[in-house]
Amino acid sequence: MKNLVAYITTGYPSLDFTKDMALSLKDAGVDTLELGIPFSDPVADGPIIEKANLKALESGFKLQNLFDISKDIAPHIDTLWMGYFNPFYHKGVDRFIAEAKRAGVNGFIIPDLPFEEAKPYKPIIENAGLSLIDFIAPTDSKERIKQIVSSSQKFIYLVAYAGITGSGKSEDLDSIVSNIKEFTKTPVYVGFGVNEKTAKEKAKGVDGVIVGSAFIKVLLDNSLTNIQKISKVSTIAKEIKNKINE
């Protein structure tokens, strides 16, 4: 069974919505939830997720909101915090670890923390029983892949192309997946540009997919009520989960 990871922006359109959306995604078959930490300059994300980030911040999102709401979500679904390194640096990685442990969150995804710069933090995170997810890009050499995956945990985030989330650009990933699997048994999940139309193709040869922009696009649709947004996103999640396992 291939896994589905879903990203949602914490606090958008509201904290109560985030909790309801998270629990509905669990019921829809989502295996792991990425709770996005709103940030003013989400460099790896496209305009859809960036817009949701800014709207959450404009609504008054604070880091404490993330810590508090995670206590209501993490006991029900495998949860990771996805955020840029700036908040981790300024608030302290140790604090994030402590808050994650308190809430039952299982690790972090930090897309702007390269492998080399993560080295001082990864052992601290892993010694606390949490995971720091490793990224592999199509441009990584075989030698670099070997280095990165040597200590990978939980899953490897394979960026489907060199670019930002949501753009849908395609890459031939067969060779890079083969290289990854030569050096590790850690599951490989494909992210970036995955939606209900592309999921089946993207899932070939890997162990799961990561979906963000396709869900956030629905949340940004002001023609829908919050109940309709939750229903539509959950329906899309079910469709993707079915397609990647056909």
MARBA-3410 file (N, C-alpha, C, O; in Angstrom, 1 decimal):
246
0.8,-1.2,0.0,0.0,0.0,0.0,0.9,1.2,0.0,1.7,1.4,0.9 ~ 0.7,2.1,-1.0,1.5,3.3,-1.1,0.8,4.4,-0.2,-0.4,4.5,-0.1 ~ 1.7,5.3,0.4,1.2,6.2,1.3,0.9,7.6,0.7,1.5,8.0,-0.3 ~ 0.0,8.3,1.4,-0.4,9.7,1.0,0.0,10.6,2.1,-0.5,10.4,3.2 ~ 0.8,11.6,1.8,1.1,12.7,2.7,0.4,13.9,2.3,0.4,14.3,1.1
-0.3,14.6,3.2,-1.1,15.8,2.8,-0.5,17.0,3.6,-0.3,16.9,4.8 ~ -0.4,18.1,2.9,0.1,19.4,3.5,-1.1,20.3,3.6,-1.9,20.4,2.7 ~ -1.3,20.9,4.8,-2.2,22.0,4.9,-1.5,23.1,5.7,-0.6,22.9,6.5 ~ -1.9,24.4,5.5,-1.3,25.5,6.2,-2.0,25.7,7.5,-3.2,26.0,7.5 ~ -1.3,25.7,8.6,-1.9,25.8,9.9,-2.5,27.2,10.1,-1.9,28.2,9.8
-3.7,27.2,10.5,-4.4,28.5,10.8,-5.1,29.1,9.6,-5.7,30.2,9.7 ~ -5.1,28.4,8.4,-5.8,29.0,7.3,-7.0,28.0,6.9,-6.7,26.8,6.7 ~ -8.2,28.5,6.8,-8.6,29.8,7.1,-8.8,30.1,8.6,-9.0,31.3,8.9 ~ -8.8,29.1,9.4,-8.8,29.3,10.9,-8.2,28.1,11.6,-8.0,27.1,10.9 ~ -8.0,28.3,12.8,-7.4,27.1,13.6,-8.4,26.0,13.8,-8.1,24.8,13.7
-9.7,26.4,14.0,-10.7,25.3,14.1,-10.8,24.6,12.8,-11.0,23.3,12.8 ~ -10.8,25.3,11.7,-10.8,24.6,10.4,-9.7,23.7,10.2,-9.8,22.6,9.7 ~ -8.5,24.1,10.6,-7.3,23.2,10.5,-7.5,21.9,11.2,-7.2,20.9,10.7 ~ -8.0,22.0,12.4,-8.3,20.8,13.2,-9.3,19.9,12.4,-9.1,18.7,12.3 ~ -10.4,20.5,12.0,-11.4,19.7,11.3,-10.9,19.1,10.0,-11.2,18.0,9.7
-10.1,19.9,9.3,-9.6,19.4,8.0,-8.6,18.3,8.3,-8.7,17.3,7.5 ~ -7.8,18.4,9.3,-6.8,17.3,9.6,-7.5,16.0,9.9,-7.1,15.0,9.4 ~ -8.5,16.0,10.7,-9.2,14.8,11.1,-10.0,14.2,9.9,-10.1,13.0,9.8 ~ -10.5,15.1,9.1,-11.2,14.6,7.9,-10.3,13.9,6.9,-10.6,12.9,6.3 ~ -9.1,14.5,6.8,-8.0,13.9,5.9,-7.6,12.5,6.4,-7.4,11.6,5.6
-7.6,12.4,7.7,-7.3,11.1,8.3,-8.3,10.1,7.8,-8.0,8.9,7.4 ~ -9.6,10.5,8.0,-10.7,9.6,7.6,-10.7,9.3,6.1,-11.2,8.3,5.6 ~ -10.1,10.2,5.3,-10.1,10.0,3.8,-8.9,9.1,3.4,-8.8,8.8,2.2 ~ -8.1,8.7,4.3,-7.0,7.8,4.0,-5.6,8.3,3.9,-4.7,7.7,3.6 ~ -5.5,9.6,4.4,-4.2,10.2,4.4,-3.4,9.5,5.6,-3.9,9.3,6.7
-2.1,9.2,5.3,-1.3,8.5,6.2,-0.5,9.4,7.1,-0.3,9.2,8.3 ~ 0.0,10.5,6.5,0.8,11.5,7.3,0.3,12.9,6.9,0.1,13.2,5.8 ~ 0.3,13.7,7.9,-0.1,15.1,7.8,1.1,16.0,7.9,1.8,16.0,9.0 ~ 1.3,16.9,7.0,2.2,18.0,7.1,1.5,19.3,7.6,0.6,19.8,6.9 ~ 1.7,19.7,8.8,1.1,20.9,9.3,2.1,22.0,8.9,3.2,22.2,9.5
1.8,22.9,7.9,2.6,23.9,7.5,2.7,25.1,8.5,1.7,25.5,9.0 ~ 3.9,25.6,8.7,4.1,26.7,9.6,4.1,28.0,8.8,5.0,28.2,8.0 ~ 3.1,28.8,8.9,3.0,30.0,8.0,4.3,30.9,8.2,4.8,31.1,9.3 ~ 4.8,31.3,7.0,6.0,32.1,7.0,5.9,33.1,5.8,5.3,32.8,4.8 ~ 6.5,34.2,6.0,6.3,35.3,5.1,7.1,35.2,3.8,6.8,35.8,2.8
8.1,34.3,3.8,8.9,34.1,2.5,9.1,32.6,2.3,10.3,32.1,2.4 ~ 8.1,31.9,1.9,8.2,30.4,1.7,8.8,30.1,0.4,8.1,29.9,-0.6 ~ 10.2,30.1,0.3,10.9,30.1,-0.9,10.7,28.9,-1.8,10.9,29.0,-3.0 ~ 10.4,27.7,-1.2,10.2,26.5,-2.1,8.7,26.4,-2.5,8.4,25.4,-3.3 ~ 7.9,27.2,-2.1,6.5,27.1,-2.4,6.0,28.1,-3.5,6.5,29.2,-3.6
5.1,27.6,-4.3,4.5,28.4,-5.3,3.5,29.4,-4.8,3.3,29.5,-3.6 ~ 2.8,30.2,-5.7,1.9,31.2,-5.3,0.7,30.8,-4.5,0.2,31.5,-3.7 ~ 0.3,29.5,-4.7,-0.9,29.0,-4.0,-0.6,28.9,-2.5,-1.4,29.4,-1.7 ~ 0.4,28.2,-2.2,0.7,28.0,-0.7,1.2,29.3,-0.1,1.0,29.5,1.0 ~ 2.0,30.1,-0.9,2.4,31.4,-0.4,1.2,32.2,0.0,1.3,32.9,1.0
0.2,32.2,-0.8,-1.0,33.0,-0.5,-1.6,32.6,0.8,-2.0,33.4,1.6 ~ -1.7,31.3,1.0,-2.3,30.7,2.2,-1.5,31.1,3.5,-2.0,31.4,4.5 ~ -0.1,31.0,3.3,0.8,31.5,4.3,0.5,32.9,4.8,0.4,33.2,6.0 ~ 0.4,33.8,3.8,0.3,35.2,4.1,-1.1,35.5,4.7,-1.2,36.3,5.6 ~ -2.1,34.8,4.3,-3.5,35.0,4.8,-3.5,34.5,6.3,-4.1,35.1,7.1
-2.8,33.4,6.6,-2.8,32.9,8.0,-2.0,33.9,8.9,-2.5,34.2,10.0 ~ -0.9,34.5,8.4,-0.2,35.5,9.2,-1.0,36.7,9.4,-1.0,37.3,10.4 ~ -1.7,37.1,8.3,-2.6,38.3,8.4,-3.7,38.1,9.4,-4.2,39.1,10.0 ~ -4.1,36.9,9.6,-5.2,36.5,10.6,-4.7,36.4,12.0,-5.4,36.2,12.9 ~ -3.3,36.6,12.2,-2.8,36.6,13.5,-2.1,35.4,14.0,-1.9,35.2,15.2
-1.8,34.5,13.0,-1.1,33.2,13.4,0.1,33.5,14.3,0.9,34.3,13.9 ~ 0.2,32.7,15.4,1.4,32.7,16.2,1.9,31.3,16.3,1.1,30.3,16.2 ~ 3.2,31.1,16.6,3.8,29.7,16.7,3.1,29.0,17.8,2.9,27.7,17.7 ~ 2.7,29.6,18.9,2.0,29.0,20.0,0.7,28.3,19.5,0.3,27.3,20.0 ~ 0.1,28.9,18.4,-1.1,28.3,17.8,-0.8,26.9,17.3,-1.6,26.0,17.4
0.4,26.8,16.6,0.8,25.5,16.1,1.0,24.5,17.2,0.5,23.4,17.1 ~ 1.7,24.9,18.2,2.0,24.0,19.3,0.7,23.5,20.0,0.5,22.3,20.3 ~ -0.3,24.4,20.2,-1.5,24.1,20.9,-2.4,23.2,20.0,-2.9,22.2,20.5 ~ -2.6,23.5,18.7,-3.5,22.8,17.9,-3.0,21.4,17.6,-3.7,20.4,17.4 ~ -1.7,21.3,17.6,-1.1,20.0,17.3,-1.4,18.9,18.4,-1.5,17.7,18.1
-1.7,19.4,19.6,-2.1,18.5,20.6,-3.4,17.8,20.3,-3.7,16.7,20.8 ~ -4.3,18.5,19.6,-5.6,18.0,19.2,-5.5,17.1,17.9,-6.5,16.4,17.7 ~ -4.5,17.3,17.2,-4.4,16.6,15.9,-3.5,15.4,15.9,-3.8,14.3,15.4 ~ -2.3,15.5,16.5,-1.2,14.5,16.4,-1.6,13.2,17.0,-1.1,12.1,16.6 ~ -2.5,13.1,18.1,-2.8,11.8,18.6,-3.7,11.0,17.6,-3.8,9.8,17.8
-4.2,11.6,16.6,-5.1,10.9,15.7,-4.5,10.6,14.3,-5.0,9.7,13.7 ~ -3.5,11.3,13.9,-2.8,11.1,12.6,-1.3,11.4,12.7,-0.9,12.3,13.4 ~ -0.5,10.6,12.1,0.9,10.8,12.1,1.2,12.2,11.5,0.8,12.6,10.4 ~ 1.8,13.1,12.4,1.9,14.5,12.1,3.4,15.0,12.0,4.2,14.6,12.9 ~ 3.7,15.8,11.0,5.0,16.4,10.9,4.8,17.9,10.8,3.8,18.4,10.3
5.7,18.7,11.3,5.7,20.1,11.1,6.6,20.5,9.9,7.7,20.1,9.9 ~ 6.0,21.2,9.0,6.7,21.6,7.8,6.9,23.1,7.9,5.9,23.9,7.9 ~ 8.2,23.6,7.9,8.4,25.0,8.0,9.8,25.4,7.6,10.7,24.5,7.5 ~ 10.0,26.6,7.4,11.3,27.1,7.0,12.2,27.4,8.2,11.6,27.5,9.3 ~ 13.5,27.4,8.0,14.4,27.3,9.2,14.4,28.5,10.1,14.7,28.4,11.2
14.0,29.7,9.5,14.0,30.9,10.3,13.3,30.8,11.7,13.9,31.1,12.7 ~ 12.1,30.3,11.7,11.4,30.1,13.1,12.2,29.1,14.0,12.3,29.4,15.2 ~ 12.7,28.0,13.4,13.4,27.1,14.2,14.7,27.7,14.8,15.0,27.4,15.9 ~ 15.3,28.5,14.0,16.6,29.2,14.4,16.3,30.2,15.5,17.0,30.2,16.6 ~ 15.3,31.0,15.3,15.0,32.1,16.2,14.4,31.7,17.5,14.6,32.2,18.6
13.5,30.7,17.4,12.9,30.1,18.7,13.7,29.0,19.3,13.5,28.7,20.5 ~ 14.6,28.4,18.6,15.4,27.4,19.1,14.9,26.0,18.7,13.8,25.6,19.0 ~ 15.8,25.2,18.1,15.4,23.9,17.7,15.0,23.1,18.9,14.2,22.2,18.9 ~ 15.7,23.3,20.1,15.4,22.6,21.3,13.9,22.8,21.7,13.3,21.9,22.2 ~ 13.4,24.1,21.5,12.0,24.3,21.9,11.1,23.6,20.9,10.1,23.0,21.4
11.4,23.6,19.7,10.5,22.9,18.7,10.5,21.4,19.1,9.4,20.7,19.0 ~ 11.6,20.8,19.4,11.7,19.4,19.8,10.8,19.2,21.0,10.0,18.2,21.1 ~ 10.9,20.0,22.0,10.2,19.9,23.3,8.7,20.0,23.0,7.9,19.2,23.5 ~ 8.3,21.0,22.2,6.9,21.2,21.9,6.3,20.0,21.0,5.2,19.6,21.2 ~ 7.1,19.5,20.1,6.7,18.4,19.3,6.5,17.2,20.2,5.5,16.5,20.0
7.4,16.9,21.1,7.3,15.7,22.0,6.0,15.9,22.8,5.3,14.9,23.0 ~ 5.8,17.1,23.3,4.6,17.3,24.1,3.3,17.1,23.4,2.3,16.6,23.9 ~ 3.3,17.5,22.1,2.1,17.4,21.3,1.9,16.0,20.6,0.8,15.6,20.2 ~ 3.0,15.2,20.5,2.9,13.9,19.9,3.3,14.0,18.4,3.0,13.1,17.6 ~ 3.9,15.1,18.0,4.3,15.3,16.6,5.6,14.5,16.4,6.4,14.4,17.3
5.7,13.9,15.2,6.8,12.9,15.0,8.0,13.4,14.3,9.0,12.6,14.1 ~ 8.1,14.7,13.8,9.3,15.2,13.2,9.0,16.4,12.4,8.0,17.1,12.5 ~ 10.1,16.8,11.6,10.1,18.1,10.9,10.5,17.9,9.5,11.3,17.0,9.1 ~ 9.9,18.8,8.6,10.3,18.9,7.3,10.7,20.4,7.1,9.9,21.3,7.3 ~ 12.0,20.6,6.8,12.6,22.0,6.7,13.2,22.1,5.3,14.4,21.8,5.2
12.5,22.6,4.3,12.9,22.6,2.9,14.1,23.5,2.6,14.8,23.3,1.6 ~ 14.4,24.5,3.4,15.5,25.4,3.1,16.7,25.1,4.0,17.6,25.9,4.2 ~ 16.7,23.9,4.6,17.9,23.5,5.4,18.6,22.4,4.7,18.2,21.2,4.8 ~ 19.7,22.7,3.9,20.4,21.7,3.1,21.0,20.7,4.0,21.2,20.8,5.2 ~ 21.3,19.5,3.4,21.9,18.4,4.1,23.1,18.8,4.9,23.2,18.4,6.1
24.0,19.6,4.3,25.2,20.0,5.1,24.9,20.8,6.3,25.5,20.6,7.4 ~ 24.0,21.8,6.1,23.6,22.7,7.2,22.8,22.0,8.3,22.7,22.4,9.4 ~ 22.2,20.9,7.9,21.3,20.1,8.9,22.2,19.3,9.8,21.7,18.8,10.9 ~ 23.4,19.0,9.5,24.2,18.1,10.3,24.3,18.4,11.8,24.3,17.4,12.6 ~ 24.4,19.6,12.2,24.4,19.9,13.7,23.1,19.6,14.4,23.1,19.3,15.6
22.0,19.6,13.6,20.7,19.5,14.2,20.1,18.1,14.1,19.4,17.7,15.0 ~ 20.5,17.4,13.1,19.8,16.1,12.9,20.0,15.1,14.0,19.1,14.5,14.4 ~ 21.3,15.0,14.6,21.4,14.0,15.7,20.6,14.4,16.9,20.1,13.6,17.6 ~ 20.5,15.7,17.2,19.7,16.2,18.3,18.2,15.8,18.1,17.6,15.3,19.1 ~ 17.7,16.0,16.9,16.3,15.7,16.6,16.1,14.2,16.7,15.1,13.8,17.3
17.0,13.4,16.1,16.8,12.0,16.1,17.0,11.4,17.5,16.3,10.4,17.8 ~ 17.9,11.9,18.3,18.1,11.4,19.7,16.9,11.7,20.5,16.7,11.0,21.5 ~ 16.0,12.6,20.1,14.8,12.9,20.8,13.6,12.0,20.3,12.5,12.1,20.8 ~ 14.0,11.1,19.4,13.0,10.2,18.9,12.1,10.8,17.8,11.1,10.2,17.5 ~ 12.6,11.9,17.2,11.9,12.5,16.1,12.7,12.3,14.8,13.8,11.9,14.8
12.0,12.6,13.7,12.7,12.5,12.4,12.8,13.9,11.7,12.0,14.8,11.8 ~ 14.0,14.1,11.0,14.2,15.2,10.2,14.2,14.7,8.7,15.1,13.9,8.4 ~ 13.2,15.0,8.0,13.0,14.4,6.6,14.1,14.9,5.7,14.3,16.1,5.6 ~ 14.7,14.0,4.9,15.8,14.4,4.0,15.1,14.6,2.6,14.2,13.9,2.2 ~ 15.7,15.6,1.9,15.3,15.9,0.5,16.3,15.4,-0.5,17.5,15.5,-0.3
15.8,14.9,-1.6,16.6,14.5,-2.8,16.0,15.3,-4.0,14.8,15.3,-4.2 ~ 16.9,15.9,-4.8,16.5,16.6,-6.0,17.0,15.9,-7.2,18.0,15.2,-7.1 ~ 16.3,16.1,-8.4,16.8,15.5,-9.6,18.2,15.9,-10.0,18.8,15.1,-10.8 ~ 18.7,17.0,-9.5,20.0,17.4,-9.8,21.1,16.8,-8.9,22.3,17.0,-9.2 ~ 20.7,16.1,-7.9,21.7,15.5,-7.0,22.5,14.4,-7.7,21.9,13.5,-8.4
23.8,14.4,-7.5,24.6,13.3,-8.0,24.4,12.0,-7.2,23.9,12.0,-6.1 ~ 24.9,10.9,-7.8,24.8,9.6,-7.1,25.6,9.6,-5.8,25.1,9.0,-4.8 ~ 26.7,10.2,-5.8,27.5,10.3,-4.6,26.8,11.1,-3.5,26.8,10.8,-2.3 ~ 26.2,12.2,-3.9,25.5,13.0,-2.9,24.2,12.3,-2.4,23.9,12.4,-1.2 ~ 23.6,11.6,-3.3,22.4,10.8,-2.8,22.8,9.8,-1.8,22.2,9.6,-0.8
24.0,9.1,-2.0,24.5,8.1,-1.1,24.7,8.8,0.3,24.4,8.2,1.3 ~ 25.3,10.0,0.3,25.5,10.7,1.6,24.2,11.1,2.3,24.1,10.8,3.5 ~ 23.3,11.6,1.5,22.1,12.1,2.1,21.2,11.0,2.7,20.7,11.1,3.9 ~ 21.1,9.9,2.0,20.2,8.8,2.5,20.8,7.9,3.5,20.2,7.0,4.0 ~ 22.1,8.0,3.7,22.8,7.1,4.7,22.2,7.1,6.1,22.3,6.1,6.8
21.6,8.2,6.4,21.0,8.3,7.8,19.5,8.7,7.7,19.0,9.2,8.7 ~ 18.9,8.5,6.6,17.5,8.9,6.4,16.5,8.1,7.3,16.8,7.0,7.6 ~ 15.5,8.8,7.7,14.5,8.2,8.5,13.1,8.5,8.0,12.9,9.5,7.3 ~ 12.2,7.6,8.3,10.7,7.8,8.1,10.4,7.7,6.6,9.8,6.7,6.1 ~ 10.8,8.7,5.8,10.7,8.7,4.4,11.7,9.7,3.8,12.1,10.6,4.4
11.9,9.6,2.5,12.8,10.5,1.7,11.8,11.3,0.9,11.0,10.8,0.1 ~ 12.0,12.6,0.9,11.2,13.6,0.1,11.9,13.8,-1.2,12.9,14.5,-1.3 ~ 11.4,13.1,-2.3,11.9,13.3,-3.6,11.2,14.5,-4.3,10.0,14.4,-4.6 ~ 12.0,15.5,-4.5,11.4,16.7,-5.2,11.3,16.3,-6.7,12.2,15.9,-7.4 ~ 10.0,16.4,-7.2,9.7,15.8,-8.6,10.4,16.7,-9.7,10.4,16.2,-10.8
10.8,17.8,-9.4,11.5,18.7,-10.4,12.2,19.8,-9.7,11.9,20.1,-8.5 ~ 13.1,20.5,-10.4,13.8,21.6,-9.8,12.9,22.9,-10.0,12.9,23.4,-11.0 ~ 12.3,23.3,-8.9,11.4,24.4,-9.0,10.6,24.6,-7.7,11.0,24.2,-6.7 ~ 9.4,25.2,-7.8,8.6,25.5,-6.7,7.4,24.6,-6.7,7.0,24.0,-7.8 ~ 6.7,24.4,-5.6,5.5,23.6,-5.5,4.4,24.1,-6.4,4.2,25.3,-6.5
3.6,23.2,-6.9,2.4,23.5,-7.6,2.6,23.8,-9.1,1.6,24.1,-9.8 ~ 3.8,23.8,-9.6,3.9,24.2,-11.0,3.7,23.1,-12.0,3.4,23.3,-13.2 ~ 3.7,21.8,-11.5,3.3,20.7,-12.3,4.3,20.3,-13.4,4.0,19.4,-14.2 ~ 5.5,20.8,-13.4,6.5,20.4,-14.3,6.9,19.0,-14.1,7.0,18.5,-13.0 ~ 7.2,18.3,-15.2,7.5,16.9,-15.1,9.0,16.6,-15.2,9.7,17.3,-15.9
9.5,15.6,-14.5,10.9,15.1,-14.6,10.8,13.6,-14.8,9.9,12.9,-14.3 ~ 11.8,13.0,-15.4,12.0,11.6,-15.5,12.7,11.2,-14.2,13.9,11.4,-14.1 ~ 12.0,10.5,-13.3,12.6,10.2,-12.0,13.1,8.8,-11.9,13.6,8.4,-10.8 ~ 13.0,8.0,-12.9,13.3,6.5,-12.8,14.7,6.3,-12.3,15.0,5.5,-11.4 ~ 15.7,7.0,-12.9,17.1,6.8,-12.6,17.4,7.3,-11.2,18.2,6.6,-10.5
16.8,8.4,-10.8,17.1,8.9,-9.5,16.5,8.0,-8.4,17.1,7.8,-7.3 ~ 15.3,7.5,-8.7,14.7,6.6,-7.7,15.6,5.3,-7.6,15.8,4.8,-6.5 ~ 16.0,4.8,-8.7,16.9,3.7,-8.7,18.2,3.9,-7.9,18.6,3.0,-7.1 ~ 18.8,5.1,-8.0,20.0,5.5,-7.3,19.7,5.5,-5.8,20.5,5.0,-5.0 ~ 18.5,6.1,-5.4,18.2,6.2,-4.0,18.0,4.8,-3.4,18.5,4.5,-2.3
17.3,3.9,-4.1,17.0,2.6,-3.6,18.2,1.7,-3.6,18.2,0.6,-2.9 ~ 19.2,2.1,-4.3,20.5,1.3,-4.2,21.2,1.4,-2.9,21.9,0.6,-2.4 ~ 20.9,2.6,-2.2,21.6,2.9,-1.0,20.8,2.9,0.3,21.3,3.0,1.4 ~ 19.5,2.7,0.2,18.6,2.7,1.4,17.3,2.0,1.2,16.8,1.8,0.0 ~ 16.8,1.5,2.3,15.4,0.9,2.2,14.4,1.9,2.8,13.2,1.5,2.9
14.8,3.1,3.1,13.8,4.1,3.6,12.8,4.4,2.4,13.3,4.6,1.3 ~ 11.5,4.4,2.7,10.6,4.7,1.7,10.8,6.1,1.0,11.3,7.0,1.6 ~ 10.5,6.1,-0.3,10.7,7.3,-1.1,9.3,7.8,-1.5,8.5,7.1,-2.1 ~ 9.1,9.1,-1.2,7.8,9.7,-1.5,8.1,10.9,-2.5,9.0,11.7,-2.3 ~ 7.3,11.0,-3.5,7.4,12.1,-4.5,6.5,13.3,-4.1,5.3,13.1,-3.8
7.1,14.5,-4.1,6.3,15.7,-3.9,6.5,16.7,-5.0,7.4,16.5,-5.8 ~ 5.8,17.7,-4.9,5.8,18.8,-5.9,5.0,18.4,-7.2,5.4,17.5,-7.9 ~ 3.9,19.1,-7.5,3.2,18.9,-8.7,2.3,17.7,-8.7,1.8,17.2,-9.7 ~ 2.0,17.1,-7.5,1.2,15.9,-7.4,-0.3,16.4,-7.1,-0.6,17.1,-6.2 ~ -1.2,15.9,-8.0,-2.6,16.2,-7.8,-3.4,14.9,-8.3,-2.8,13.9,-8.6
-4.7,15.1,-8.3,-5.5,13.9,-8.7,-5.3,13.5,-10.1,-5.6,12.3,-10.5 ~ -4.8,14.4,-11.0,-4.5,14.0,-12.4,-3.2,13.4,-12.6,-3.0,12.5,-13.5 ~ -2.2,13.8,-11.8,-0.8,13.3,-12.0,-0.4,12.2,-11.0,0.6,11.6,-11.2 ~ -1.2,12.0,-10.0,-0.8,11.1,-8.9,-0.4,9.7,-9.3,0.7,9.2,-8.9 ~ -1.2,9.1,-10.1,-0.9,7.7,-10.6,0.4,7.6,-11.3,1.2,6.7,-11.0
0.7,8.5,-12.2,2.0,8.5,-12.9,3.1,8.8,-12.0,4.2,8.2,-12.0 ~ 3.0,9.8,-11.1,4.0,10.2,-10.2,4.4,9.1,-9.2,5.5,9.0,-8.8 ~ 3.4,8.3,-8.9,3.6,7.2,-7.8,4.4,6.0,-8.4,4.8,5.1,-7.6 ~ 4.6,5.9,-9.7,5.2,4.7,-10.2,6.7,4.6,-9.7,7.5,5.6,-9.8 ~ 7.0,3.5,-9.2,8.3,3.2,-8.7,8.7,3.7,-7.3,9.8,3.5,-6.8
7.8,4.5,-6.7,8.0,5.0,-5.4,7.0,4.5,-4.4,6.1,3.7,-4.7 ~ 7.2,4.9,-3.1,6.4,4.3,-2.0,5.2,5.2,-1.6,4.4,4.9,-0.7 ~ 5.1,6.4,-2.1,4.1,7.3,-1.7,4.2,8.7,-2.4,5.2,8.9,-3.2 ~ 3.2,9.5,-2.2,3.2,10.9,-2.8,2.9,11.9,-1.7,2.3,11.6,-0.7 ~ 3.3,13.1,-2.0,3.1,14.3,-1.1,2.3,15.3,-1.8,2.7,15.7,-2.9
1.1,15.7,-1.3,0.2,16.6,-2.0,0.0,17.9,-1.1,-0.3,17.8,0.1 ~ 0.2,19.0,-1.7,-0.1,20.3,-1.0,-0.9,21.3,-1.8,-2.0,21.6,-1.4 ~ -0.3,21.8,-2.9,-1.0,22.8,-3.6,-2.4,22.4,-4.1,-3.3,23.3,-4.1 ~ -2.6,21.2,-4.4,-3.9,20.7,-4.9,-5.0,20.9,-3.8,-6.1,21.1,-4.2 ~ -4.6,20.7,-2.6,-5.5,20.9,-1.5,-5.7,22.4,-1.1,-6.8,22.8,-0.9
-4.6,23.1,-1.1,-4.6,24.5,-0.7,-5.4,25.3,-1.7,-6.1,26.3,-1.3 ~ -5.4,24.9,-2.9,-6.1,25.6,-4.0,-7.6,25.6,-3.7,-8.3,26.6,-3.9 ~ -8.1,24.5,-3.1,-9.5,24.4,-2.7,-9.8,25.3,-1.5,-10.8,26.0,-1.5 ~ -8.9,25.3,-0.6,-9.1,26.1,0.6,-9.1,27.6,0.3,-9.7,28.4,1.0 ~ -8.5,28.0,-0.8,-8.5,29.4,-1.2,-9.7,29.8,-2.0,-9.9,31.0,-2.3
-10.5,28.9,-2.3,-11.7,29.1,-3.2,-12.8,29.7,-2.3,-13.5,29.0,-1.6 ~ -13.0,31.0,-2.4,-14.0,31.7,-1.5,-15.4,31.5,-1.9,-16.3,31.9,-1.2 ~ -15.6,30.8,-3.0,-17.0,30.5,-3.4,-17.5,29.3,-2.6,-18.7,29.0,-2.7 ~ -16.7,28.6,-1.9,-17.1,27.4,-1.1,-17.2,27.8,0.4,-16.4,28.6,0.9 ~ -18.1,27.2,1.1,-18.1,27.3,2.5,-17.1,26.4,3.1,-16.5,25.6,2.4
-16.8,26.6,4.4,-15.7,25.8,5.0,-16.1,24.3,5.0,-15.2,23.4,4.8 ~ -17.4,24.0,5.2,-17.8,22.6,5.1,-17.6,22.0,3.7,-17.2,20.9,3.6 ~ -17.9,22.8,2.7,-17.7,22.4,1.3,-16.2,22.2,1.0,-15.8,21.2,0.3 ~ -15.4,23.0,1.6,-13.9,22.9,1.4,-13.4,21.6,2.0,-12.6,20.9,1.3 ~ -13.8,21.3,3.2,-13.4,20.1,3.8,-13.9,18.8,3.0,-13.1,17.9,2.8
-15.1,18.9,2.6,-15.6,17.8,1.8,-14.9,17.6,0.5,-14.6,16.5,0.1 ~ -14.6,18.7,-0.2,-13.9,18.6,-1.5,-12.5,18.1,-1.4,-12.1,17.2,-2.1 ~ -11.8,18.6,-0.4,-10.4,18.2,-0.2,-10.4,16.7,0.2,-9.5,16.0,-0.3 ~ -11.3,16.3,1.0,-11.3,14.9,1.4,-11.6,14.0,0.3,-11.1,12.9,0.2 ~ -12.5,14.4,-0.6,-12.8,13.7,-1.8,-11.6,13.5,-2.7,-11.3,12.4,-3.2
-10.9,14.6,-2.9,-9.6,14.6,-3.7,-8.6,13.6,-3.1,-8.0,12.9,-3.8 ~ -8.5,13.7,-1.8,-7.5,12.9,-1.1,-7.9,11.4,-1.3,-7.0,10.6,-1.5 ~ -9.2,11.0,-1.2,-9.6,9.7,-1.4,-9.2,9.2,-2.8,-8.8,8.1,-3.0 ~ -9.5,10.1,-3.8,-9.2,9.8,-5.2,-7.7,9.5,-5.4,-7.4,8.6,-6.1 ~ -6.9,10.4,-4.8,-5.5,10.2,-5.0,-5.0,9.0,-4.3,-4.2,8.2,-4.9
-5.5,8.7,-3.1,-5.1,7.4,-2.4,-5.5,6.2,-3.3,-4.7,5.3,-3.4 ~ -6.6,6.2,-3.9,-7.0,5.1,-4.7,-6.2,5.0,-5.9,-5.8,3.9,-6.3 ~ -5.9,6.1,-6.6,-5.1,6.1,-7.9,-3.7,5.6,-7.7,-3.2,4.9,-8.5 ~ -3.1,6.0,-6.6,-1.7,5.6,-6.4,-1.6,4.1,-6.0,-0.5,3.5,-6.0 ~ -2.7,3.5,-5.7,-2.7,2.1,-5.3,-3.4,1.2,-6.3,-3.7,0.1,-6.0
-3.7,1.7,-7.4,-4.4,0.9,-8.5,-3.4,-0.1,-9.1,-3.8,-0.9,-9.9
END
